Amino acid sequence: MVGERNRWKRWMGALVTRAADAWVLAARLLRGAMIGLGLVAFLMILLAFTSVPFHAHRWLGLAGGTLSDPPGTIIVLGGSGMPSGPELLRLHCAAEVGAEHPGARLLVAHVADSAEVLLMRDELVRLGIAIERIDTALAGSNTREQALFIARNRPELLVQRTALVTAPENMYRSLGAFRKLGFQRIQGVPAFDNALFSDLAYRHERIGGKAYLPDVSDDLDLRYTFWNYLKLEITCLREAVALAYYRLNGWI
């Protein structure tokens, strides 16, 4: 009886020791993860004071090659709600290219949502594109699926000179996905937004600014550029993960 009680005590002691060791290990891992996240956040804040995020975003939009020859078809990749900023930017960009090349047809690629596509088509018409120039490809919830659908259903585009319109951060990956499926003459038209060049300075005291708070009325870098670059860093980081995922799948 005594021996059995001792065995029970030893077993409980070993269990408590293992639980304590596991807790210490988990605490160390959590501490390391928090330190790592803190370093990443600190680095991102530092980079937001530089032009690195701007150039990284611009590289994603231009590195795959841009339109240099008249296209036969302009493919517009959808994916956001309509109306929304990203979707309207793509449509405006596509309409500009369509106006420059009146012989080109426009192909709107979007997930199978007829209401969204009709709104996109109507926006293109409002921007001056004749409705008979607009086709649709209603399939695909991501770039890979959209490219597959177009390759299978519009095989003539594989050899036709084609312009691809999408967000700048998605352009490098999108061109890679289409080229992987055999689109030989596809070129990018990244839908960059336009910068605002108006003077946004103001007089702090004239609009009731408190004297004990910093006057940032003339510091446009701190008011706008820093925060815009922080958002660009998140955008580029997300795209880097997407690029890695596509490459591991063999999609680009």
N, C-alpha and C positions, 0 to 999 in steps of 0.2 A: 504494500500500500504506500509506504514511504517512498519507495523507488519510483512508483508511478507518479506520485505528486512531484518529485524532483524532475522527472522527465517533462511533466507538464510545465513546470516553472522554466526549465531551459528552453522549451519550445516557445513559450510566450516571450521570453527574453530575446530570443533570436528574431522573433517576429517584430518586436518593438524596435530592435536595432536596425533591421532591414527597412522598416517604415521610416525611421529617422534618417537613414542614409538616403532613401529615395526622396524625402522631403528636402534634404540639404542639396541634392543634385538638382531637383526641380527649381529650388530657389536660385541656385547658381545659373542655371539655364535661363531663367526669367530675367535675372539681373543682366546676363550677357545680352539677351535680346533687347532689353530696355536701353542698355548702353549703345548697342548697334543702331537702334531706331533713333536715338538721340543724335548720334554722329551723322546719320543720313539726313535728319532734319536740319542739323547745323550746316551741313555741306550744301543742302538745297537753298537755305537762306543766304549763304555766302554767294552761291552761283546766281541768285536772283538779282544781285547787285552788279552783275556782269552781263555781257551780251551773249554768253554761251547758250542760254535757252533759245534766244531768237535765232541764232545760226543753226542750232540743232533742228529746230522746227523747219527752217527754210531748207536745210539739207534734205530732210524727209520729203519735202515737196518737189525738189528739183533734181535730186540725184539719179532718179530713174530715167531721166530724159524728158524734154518738153516738146510740145508741138512745133514742128518746123516746116511741115509740108501740108498742103490742103487735104483734109480728111474726107473720106466718103461717108463715114458714119461717126456720129458723136455719141458716145455712151455716157449716160449720167447715172452714177451709182447713188441710189437712195438708201435711207436707213434711219433717218430722223423723222420726227413728226412733221406734219405739214398743216399750217406754216410753222417754221422754226428757223432760227438763224442759220444753222449749217445747211439745211435743205434749200433755203432761199438763195444763199450764196452760190451753191452749186448750179441752181437753175439760172441765175443771172449770168454766171460764168459761161454756161452752155449756150445761153441765148446770144451772148456776145460773139462766141466762136461761130454759132450758126449764122449770125448776121454777116460776119466776115467771109463765110463760105456758104453761100446760098444754095449750092448744089448738094450739100451734105444733109443726110437724114439724121434725126435724133432718136436715140433708143433709151428710154427710161427704164432702168433696172431697179426693181423694188420687190420687197416681200409681197406675197399675194394679198394685197389689200387694195381693192379697186377704188375705194373712196379716196385714199391717199394719192393714188396714181392720177385720178381724175383732177384732183387739186393741183398736182404737179404739172399735168398737161395744160390746165387752164392758165397757170402762171406763165408757162412758156408761150402760150398764145398771147397773153396780155403783154408779154415782152417783145412781141413782133414775129414769132415763129408761126408759120402757117400750120394749121392742125393736120393737114395731110402729110406733113413732113415728120410727124411724131409717131413712133412705134413704142410698144411696151414689152417688157420681159418680166412677167409676174411670177417670180420664183426666187428662192434663196434668202435665207435670213443672215447670211454673212457673205463676204467677198468671194470666198471659194465657191460657194453654192451658186452665186450669181454668174461667176465666170464659167462654171460647168454648164449651166443652163444655156447661156448664150453660145458657147462652143458647140453644144449638141444641136441646138435649134436654129442657129444662124452660122453654119459652117463657112459660108462665103466670107465672113468677117475675119477668118483666120489669116487670109492673105490680102485682105483689103486694108488700105491705110485708114487707121482708126484713131480717134481722139478719145481719151478717157478722162472724165471729169469727176473728181472726188475731193474730199478735204485734203489739205496739204500733208497732214500727219499720216494719212492713210495711203498716199500716192505711191510711195516706194514699194510697199507691200502689195498694193493692188496691181501695179504693173507687173510685179514678179509673179503673182498668181495667174494673170492672164497669159503672160509669156510662157509660163510652165505648161499651159494647155495648148500651146501652139499658135498663139496670136503673134504673127511675125512682124507686123508693121504698126504696132500700137504705140502711141505716144501720150504723155501726160499733159493735162491742163489742170494744175492745182488751183482750187478755189480759195485763193488768199483773200482775206478781208482787207479793206482799205484803211489806212491810218488816218486819224483826225489831226489836221495841222492847225486848228484854231488855238488861239491863246486861251488857256484855261486857268490862268492866274486870277486871283481875286484879292480884295483887301479884307484881311481878317477882322479888323476892328469895325469896318463899315457894316458888316452883316451880323454884328453882335457876338463875335468871337470872344471867348473869355481870355482875360489878360494872363491868367495863370496857366493856360494851355499853350503848347508850342504853336507857333505861327508857321504853317506849312503851305501858305497860300501860293508861294512861288516855287515850291519844291515838287514839280510834276513827276520827277523820278520816284520819289517816295509815295506820292499819292496814287500814281497809276502804274508806272513802268515796273516797279518792284513786284506789285501784286499780279500784273499781267504775266510777268516772267515766271512767277511761282506757278501759275496755272499752266503755262507752257511746259514747265518741267514735269508736272503730273501727266500732261498729254503725251509728252515724248517718252516718259517712263512706261506708260501704259502701252504705247506703240512698240517699244522695245520688247516688252513681254509678248505682244502679239506676233512680232517678227520672229522671235525665238520659237514660238509655238508653231507657226506656219513652216518654219525651216525644219523643225524636228519631224513634222508630218510629211515633209517632202512636197509641200504645196507651192514653194517658191524655189 
